[in-house]
Amino acid sequence: KSLYAMTEIVQARIFKIIVIGDSNVGKTCLTYRFCGGAFLKNPEATIGVDFRERTLQLDGESIKLQIWDTAGQERFRKSMVEHYYRSVHAVIFVYDMTSLSSFESLPEWIDECTRHSCKGGCCNCEEKCAIMSEFTKLQQIFQETSQFLLNLSVQPQHAF
Ligand SMILES: Nc1nc2c(ncn2[C@@H]2O[C@H](COP(=O)(O)OP(=O)(O)OP(=O)(O)O)[C@@H](O)[C@H]2O)c(=O)[nH]1
């Protein structure tokens, strides 16, 4: 029985997830927190990539998520882009709800994703259309609420 249990541990499925988006949108904070850490008040800009891991139980199966926290700044990511997308299982696009420009950058990130994923044969036009359609829905929500979101501040010098 213990041999069977060991085999199960060895065979725990690993999923590679990359986290993509403009610089300073909170990718490091999000992934750090998701992987068990506290909220980082003063994170440093990511250079290349930082790796994090979290193991989840899903329907009785142990699943290991290998999270790639990627760099948002072009100069810190350009030599890494191919590696980000190689054999990736899922992509998380992150934007800052208080930054319209970070939201408006999403189509570029989606484009980058489809360009690289298509090389590996794992992304097709249908998938891109599905992502873009989600983006359009989000865009509508953002447009309807952006004034509120952009003006919202809890800092003492701002009224809200
Ligand atoms: N208020 C608030 N601030 C956040 C949140 N998440 C991140 N921040 C702040 O946003 C800033 C940038 O966070 P990072 O996680 O370093 O951003 P990043 O996207 O990883 O940046 P790069 O490494 O340059 O790509 C930091 O000052 C964080 O404290 C959040 O949920 N709420």
The ligand as a MOL file (V3000), in Angstrom:
LIG
                    3D

  0  0  0     0  0            999 V3000
M  V30 BEGIN CTAB
M  V30 COUNTS 32 34 0 0 0
M  V30 BEGIN ATOM
M  V30 1 N -3.6680 48.4820 -2.9890 0
M  V30 2 C -3.1490 47.3900 -3.5470 0
M  V30 3 N -1.8820 47.4570 -3.9500 0
M  V30 4 C -1.3600 46.3520 -4.4960 0
M  V30 5 C -2.0870 45.1600 -4.6600 0
M  V30 6 N -1.2930 44.2580 -5.2400 0
M  V30 7 C -0.1050 44.8520 -5.4380 0
M  V30 8 N -0.1320 46.1250 -4.9780 0
M  V30 9 C 0.9450 47.0970 -5.0310 0
M  V30 10 O 1.3240 47.2660 -6.3870 0
M  V30 11 C 2.7290 47.4950 -6.4970 0
M  V30 12 C 3.3090 46.5860 -7.5380 0
M  V30 13 O 3.2040 45.2340 -7.1420 0
M  V30 14 P 4.0350 44.0480 -7.7970 0
M  V30 15 O 3.4260 42.7790 -7.3030 0
M  V30 16 O 5.4990 44.2180 -7.5860 0
M  V30 17 O 3.7540 44.2600 -9.3600 0
M  V30 18 P 4.2880 43.3820 -10.5870 0
M  V30 19 O 3.1760 43.3170 -11.5560 0
M  V30 20 O 4.8160 42.0840 -10.1010 0
M  V30 21 O 5.4760 44.2740 -11.1730 0
M  V30 22 P 6.7190 43.8060 -12.1050 0
M  V30 23 O 7.5440 42.8570 -11.3120 0
M  V30 24 O 7.4670 45.0680 -12.4280 0
M  V30 25 O 6.1480 43.1870 -13.3430 0
M  V30 26 C 3.3060 47.3030 -5.0920 0
M  V30 27 O 3.5650 48.5730 -4.5340 0
M  V30 28 C 2.2220 46.5960 -4.3380 0
M  V30 29 O 2.2270 46.9140 -2.9540 0
M  V30 30 C -3.4550 45.1380 -4.2230 0
M  V30 31 O -4.1770 44.1490 -4.3410 0
M  V30 32 N -3.9080 46.2900 -3.6740 0
M  V30 END ATOM
M  V30 BEGIN BOND
M  V30 1 1 1 2
M  V30 2 2 2 3
M  V30 3 1 2 32
M  V30 4 1 3 4
M  V30 5 2 4 5
M  V30 6 1 4 8
M  V30 7 1 5 6
M  V30 8 1 5 30
M  V30 9 2 6 7
M  V30 10 1 7 8
M  V30 11 1 8 9
M  V30 12 1 9 10
M  V30 13 1 9 28
M  V30 14 1 10 11
M  V30 15 1 11 12
M  V30 16 1 11 26
M  V30 17 1 12 13
M  V30 18 1 13 14
M  V30 19 2 14 15
M  V30 20 1 14 16
M  V30 21 1 14 17
M  V30 22 1 17 18
M  V30 23 2 18 19
M  V30 24 1 18 20
M  V30 25 1 18 21
M  V30 26 1 21 22
M  V30 27 2 22 23
M  V30 28 1 22 24
M  V30 29 1 22 25
M  V30 30 1 26 27
M  V30 31 1 26 28
M  V30 32 1 28 29
M  V30 33 2 30 31
M  V30 34 1 30 32
M  V30 END BOND
M  V30 END CTAB
M  END
